[in-house]
């Protein structure tokens, strides 16, 4: 679960960085004035808009994934933690040893 949180934090940081680029693009657009932007600035702005659309899709996907994992973890109360895991493994190993004793 920690790796999932780490990945989502990295993606959220990337999305925030894309938002900062958006502010920079707006600043550049305001600098160009009412005459219209130069072709180079226009190309950069189109590229930034594409990045922002990708970031929006990504953050939506991340939020859906994180919320799904949290709801499932809370609702199912998974047994893969602490003493319950040890008990489960020991019972399964005992069953395995009993079945192997029957074969030999």
C-alpha positions in Angstrom: 0.0 0.0 0.0 2.9 2.3 0.7 4.1 2.0 -2.9 0.6 2.9 -4.1 0.6 6.0 -2.0 4.1 6.9 -3.1 3.2 6.5 -6.8 0.0 8.6 -6.3 2.0 11.3 -4.5 4.5 11.4 -7.4 1.6 11.7 -9.9 0.0 14.4 -7.8 3.3 16.3 -7.7 3.5 16.0 -11.5 0.0 17.4 -11.8 0.8 20.3 -9.5 3.8 21.0 -11.7 1.6 21.0 -14.8 -0.6 23.5 -13.1 2.4 25.7 -12.5 3.2 25.4 -16.2 -0.4 26.5 -16.9 0.1 29.6 -14.9 3.3 30.3 -16.9 1.4 29.8 -20.1 -1.2 32.2 -19.0 1.5 34.8 -18.2 3.1 34.3 -21.6 -0.3 34.7 -23.3 -0.9 38.0 -21.4 2.6 39.2 -22.5 1.7 38.6 -26.2 -1.1 41.2 -25.9 -4.1 41.6 -28.1 -2.2 41.3 -31.4 -1.9 37.5 -31.0 0.9 35.3 -30.0 4.0 34.5 -32.1 3.9 31.1 -33.8 6.5 29.8 -31.3 4.5 30.9 -28.3 1.3 29.4 -29.8 3.1 26.1 -30.3 4.3 26.0 -26.8 0.8 26.9 -25.5 -0.8 24.1 -27.5 1.8 21.7 -26.1 1.1 22.9 -22.6 -2.7 22.5 -23.1 -2.1 18.9 -24.2 0.0 18.2 -21.1 -2.7 19.7 -18.9 -5.4 17.5 -20.4 -3.2 14.5 -19.7 -2.6 15.7 -16.2 -6.4 16.1 -15.6 -7.1 12.6 -16.8 -4.3 11.2 -14.7 -5.3 13.0 -11.4 -8.9 11.7 -12.0 -7.6 8.2 -12.4 -5.4 8.5 -9.4 -8.3 9.8 -7.2 -10.6 7.0 -8.3 -7.9 4.4 -7.7 -6.9 5.7 -4.3 -10.5 6.0 -3.1 -11.2 2.4 -4.4 -8.3 1.0 -2.5 -9.2 2.8 0.7 -12.8 1.7 0.6 -11.9 -1.9 -0.1 -9.3 -1.8 2.7 -11.8 -0.4 5.2 -14.7 -2.6 4.2 -13.0 -5.9 3.9 -10.7 -5.5 7.0 -8.0 -7.6 5.3 -6.3 -10.3 7.3 -2.9 -9.7 5.8 -1.7 -7.8 8.8 0.2 -8.8 11.9 -0.8 -11.8 14.0 -3.7 -12.9 11.8 -1.2 -13.5 8.9 1.0 -15.6 11.1 -1.9 -17.7 12.3 -3.2 -18.2 8.7 0.2 -19.2 7.4 0.8 -21.7 10.3 -2.6 -23.3 9.7 -2.0 -23.6 6.0 1.5 -25.1 6.6 0.0 -27.6 9.0 -2.6 -28.6 6.5 0.2 -29.0 3.9 2.3 -31.1 6.1 -0.7 -33.4 7.0 -1.4 -33.9 3.3 2.2 -34.6 2.5 2.4 -37.2 5.4 -0.5 -39.0 3.8 1.4 -39.3 0.5 4.6 -40.9 1.9 
